[in-house]
């Protein structure tokens, strides 16, 4: 499963990617507006950390996946617990 995370804390990019890897997902993380346009692609899941992003960044992310079969998950908090809850809902780990 491919995931794009928009917003969040710049210092936590590596932690976001590591957590997604635990859920067997490939992740791209964009914490800044610059460099985001045209690189979102068509992910299976778009995670928006709305508390840590500008309105322009939000609109750019939503326009990037418009018309594609992408599930959008929004969270005001950009914590690891919030991301873990989103991943558990949309990409749960298989039972062992």
C-alpha positions in Angstrom: 0.0 0.0 0.0 1.3 3.4 -0.8 0.8 6.4 1.5 1.4 10.1 1.2 1.6 12.1 4.4 1.2 15.9 4.1 1.9 18.2 7.0 3.3 17.1 10.3 6.6 17.9 11.9 9.7 18.1 9.8 11.8 16.4 12.6 9.5 13.4 12.6 9.7 12.5 8.9 11.9 9.5 9.5 9.6 8.3 12.3 6.5 8.6 10.1 8.3 6.5 7.4 9.5 3.9 9.9 6.0 3.5 11.3 4.5 3.1 7.8 7.2 0.5 7.1 6.0 -1.5 10.2 2.5 -1.6 8.5 4.1 -2.8 5.2 3.4 0.5 3.5 5.6 2.7 1.3 5.4 6.3 2.4 6.2 9.8 1.0 6.2 12.6 3.5 5.8 16.3 2.6 6.1 18.7 5.5 6.7 21.8 3.3 4.8 23.1 0.3 7.9 23.5 -1.9 8.7 20.3 -3.8 5.2 18.8 -3.3 3.5 19.7 -6.5 3.5 17.0 -9.1 5.1 14.5 -6.8 2.1 13.1 -4.9 1.2 10.6 -7.6 -1.8 8.3 -7.0 -1.4 6.9 -3.5 -3.8 4.4 -1.9 -4.1 6.6 1.2 -3.5 10.4 1.7 -2.9 11.4 5.3 -3.4 15.1 6.1 -2.1 16.5 9.3 -4.3 19.6 9.2 -2.9 21.2 12.4 0.5 21.5 10.9 -0.1 22.7 7.4 -1.2 25.9 5.6 -4.4 26.2 3.7 -2.4 26.4 0.4 -0.7 23.1 1.2 -4.0 21.4 2.0 -5.6 22.6 -1.3 -2.5 21.5 -3.3 -2.6 18.0 -1.8 -6.4 17.6 -2.4 -6.0 18.9 -6.0 -3.1 16.4 -6.5 -5.4 13.4 -5.8 -8.6 14.7 -7.3 -10.2 12.2 -9.6 -8.1 9.3 -8.3 -9.1 6.4 -6.2 -7.4 7.7 -3.1 -8.7 7.4 0.5 -8.2 10.6 2.4 -7.7 10.6 6.2 -7.5 13.8 8.2 -6.1 14.4 11.6 -5.6 17.6 13.5 -2.8 16.0 15.5 0.4 15.1 13.8 1.6 12.7 16.6 2.8 9.1 16.1 -0.3 7.9 18.0 -2.6 9.7 15.5 -0.7 8.2 12.5 -0.8 4.7 14.2 -4.6 5.0 14.6 -5.0 6.0 10.9 -2.8 3.1 9.8 -4.6 0.6 12.0 -7.9 1.7 10.4 -6.8 1.8 6.8 -3.9 -0.7 6.6 -4.2 -3.1 9.6 -1.5 -5.6 10.3 -2.4 -9.2 9.5 -3.2 -11.4 12.5 -0.3 -13.6 13.5 
